């Protein structure tokens, strides 16, 4: 096809040298982080897990390394407290498209000079597995909250209730006195939360295995024994 340039987005592979050499203007990668931070396959959940205030999009000239090529353009994006990997992915995709539209003509007219990445600021992410979604109630509520957001929509955060998987779809940390991790407790205005290693995780939306997703309030009406239950922690 003899393309002038190749643009790559969300490709979970490293392009071989023979492909990188095809286009005279190289292969450009749209990477959803502020490189060199969060190189690798899961930069969006990694930014949430790290409690970063900012992420962004980087347009990079690809080389044979893992997201290590020089940068053509970047744009910063604030991470909102309610952002999940799903919402942040949609936000960054729109910004990446806009940034590419602005950057590509400048690159093809040779009016852009790629800037090498600073290796001392580099961090790397790894692929997620389904098992990472299981909640350890010994962790602080703030950390579990970040995991709920980072692992939505996949692999999801979950615990076990009477032998069934209970997904925690949406939650927020809530201050509280130290209690037994995993114990379901009543908090303000009859709302329900789970004691953690530090603070309480207030439940907002849940999904029991085999059932539809629902609000915690609706779930409680059908699960009267849920208050006071002890949810398992990882050993």
C-alpha positions in Angstrom: 0.0 0.0 0.0 3.0 2.3 0.4 1.5 4.5 3.1 3.1 7.9 4.0 2.4 7.3 7.6 0.8 4.6 9.8 -1.3 5.6 12.9 -1.7 3.1 15.7 -4.2 3.2 18.6 -4.9 0.6 21.2 -2.8 -2.1 19.5 -1.6 -4.7 22.0 1.4 -5.6 20.0 4.9 -4.2 19.2 5.3 -3.5 15.5 8.3 -5.4 14.0 11.2 -3.4 12.4 10.1 -4.3 8.9 6.7 -2.6 9.5 8.2 0.4 11.2 10.4 1.0 8.2 7.5 1.0 5.6 6.2 4.6 5.8 8.6 7.5 5.2 6.9 9.5 8.0 7.0 6.6 10.4 4.4 5.0 12.6 2.7 7.2 15.1 1.1 5.8 18.3 -1.7 7.4 20.2 -0.9 6.5 23.8 -3.4 7.4 26.6 -0.9 8.7 29.2 1.6 11.5 29.6 4.7 9.5 28.5 7.1 8.4 29.8 4.7 7.8 32.8 2.6 4.6 32.4 4.1 3.0 29.4 2.7 -0.4 28.4 -0.7 -2.0 28.0 -2.9 -0.5 30.8 -2.0 3.2 31.3 -5.6 4.3 32.1 -6.3 2.0 35.1 -2.7 2.6 36.2 -3.2 6.3 36.5 -6.3 5.8 38.6 -4.6 3.2 40.8 -1.7 5.6 41.3 -4.0 8.4 42.4 -2.7 10.7 39.7 -4.4 14.0 39.4 -3.6 14.2 35.7 -3.3 11.9 32.7 -3.4 12.7 29.0 -2.6 11.7 25.5 0.8 11.4 23.9 1.4 11.1 20.1 4.7 9.3 19.8 7.0 8.3 16.9 7.2 4.5 17.4 10.6 2.7 17.7 11.4 -0.9 18.6 10.9 -0.3 22.4 7.7 -0.3 24.5 6.2 3.2 24.1 9.7 4.7 24.2 9.9 6.7 21.0 10.1 10.5 20.8 7.1 12.6 21.4 5.4 14.8 18.7 2.5 16.2 20.9 0.9 15.8 24.3 -2.3 17.1 25.9 -3.1 16.9 29.6 -6.4 15.8 31.0 -7.6 16.1 34.7 -8.7 12.9 36.3 -12.1 13.6 38.1 -12.9 11.8 41.4 -15.7 9.9 39.7 -13.7 8.9 36.7 -13.5 5.2 35.9 -11.4 3.5 33.3 -14.5 3.4 31.1 -15.2 7.1 31.4 -11.6 8.1 31.1 -11.1 6.0 28.0 -14.0 7.8 26.3 -12.7 11.2 27.3 -9.1 10.4 26.1 -10.3 8.9 22.8 -12.0 12.2 21.9 -9.0 14.2 22.8 -6.6 11.9 21.0 -8.7 12.3 17.8 -8.5 16.1 18.1 -4.8 16.1 18.8 -4.1 13.8 15.9 -6.1 16.1 13.6 -3.9 19.1 14.7 -0.6 17.2 14.8 -0.6 15.1 11.6 -0.5 18.1 9.1 2.4 19.6 11.0 4.3 16.3 11.0 3.7 15.8 7.3 4.9 19.3 6.5 8.0 18.7 8.6 7.3 21.5 11.0 7.5 19.3 14.1 10.6 18.1 15.8 10.1 15.0 17.9 11.3 15.3 21.5 13.1 12.4 23.1 11.5 11.0 26.3 13.3 11.3 29.6 14.0 7.8 30.8 14.3 8.8 34.4 10.6 9.5 34.6 9.5 6.2 32.9 7.1 3.8 34.6 5.6 0.6 33.2 2.2 -1.0 33.4 1.2 -4.6 33.1 -1.8 -6.6 31.8 -4.6 -7.0 34.2 -6.0 -10.4 35.2 -9.5 -11.3 36.3 -8.3 -12.3 39.7 -7.0 -8.8 40.5 -10.6 -7.6 40.9 -11.3 -9.6 44.1 -11.5 -7.2 47.0 -9.2 -7.5 50.0 -11.2 -5.7 52.8 -8.0 -5.4 54.8 -6.9 -2.5 52.4 -7.9 1.1 53.2 -11.2 2.2 51.8 -9.5 4.9 49.6 -7.4 2.2 47.9 -10.4 -0.1 47.3 -12.3 2.8 45.9 -9.5 3.5 43.4 -9.6 -0.2 42.4 -13.3 -0.1 41.9 -12.9 2.8 39.5 -9.7 1.5 37.8 -11.2 -2.0 37.2 -14.5 -0.8 35.7 -15.7 -2.1 33.3 -13.0 -4.9 33.4 -12.2 -7.0 35.3 -14.5 -5.4 37.8 -14.2 -5.4 41.6 -16.0 -8.1 43.4 -16.4 -10.0 46.7 -18.4 -13.1 47.7 -21.8 -13.2 49.4 -23.2 -16.6 50.4 -21.0 -18.3 47.7 -22.0 -15.9 44.9 -20.0 -13.2 43.3 -21.1 -9.7 44.3 -19.7 -7.0 42.1 -19.1 -3.5 43.6 -19.9 -1.3 40.6 -19.8 2.1 42.3 -18.7 3.1 45.8 -17.0 6.0 47.7 -14.8 6.0 50.8 -16.4 7.1 54.0 -14.7 8.1 57.3 -15.4 5.8 60.2 -14.0 4.2 63.3 -11.9 1.1 62.8 -13.9 -2.1 62.8 -13.8 -5.6 61.5 -12.7 -5.6 57.8 -15.4 -7.0 55.6 -18.3 -6.3 58.0 -21.3 -4.7 56.4 -22.4 -1.8 58.5 -25.1 0.9 58.5 -23.9 4.5 58.0 -25.6 7.9 57.6 -29.3 7.9 56.6 -29.5 4.1 56.6 -27.0 3.7 53.8 -24.8 0.7 53.8 -21.0 0.4 53.8 -18.3 -2.2 54.4 -15.6 -1.8 57.0 -12.1 -1.9 55.6 -8.6 -1.8 57.0 -9.0 2.0 57.3 -12.4 3.7 56.9 -15.6 2.5 55.4 -16.4 1.8 51.7 -19.9 3.2 51.1 -21.7 1.1 48.5 -23.7 2.9 45.8 -24.3 0.3 43.0 -23.8 -3.5 43.1 -24.6 -6.6 41.0 -25.1 -10.0 42.5 -24.2 -13.0 40.3 -27.1 -13.9 38.0 -28.9 -10.6 38.7 -29.0 -7.1 37.1 -27.0 -4.2 38.4 -28.9 -2.1 40.9 -28.5 0.6 43.5 -27.4 -0.5 47.0 -30.7 0.8 48.3 -32.6 -1.5 46.0 -30.3 -4.4 46.7 -30.9 -4.1 50.5 -34.6 -4.4 50.0 -34.2 -7.8 48.5 -31.3 -8.9 50.8 -32.4 -8.1 54.3 -29.6 -10.3 55.8 -26.9 -8.2 54.1 -26.6 -5.7 56.9 -24.2 -7.2 59.4 -22.8 -9.8 57.0 -19.1 -10.5 57.0 -17.6 -10.4 53.5 -14.4 -12.5 53.1 -10.9 -10.9 52.8 -8.1 -12.4 50.9 -5.7 -14.5 52.9 
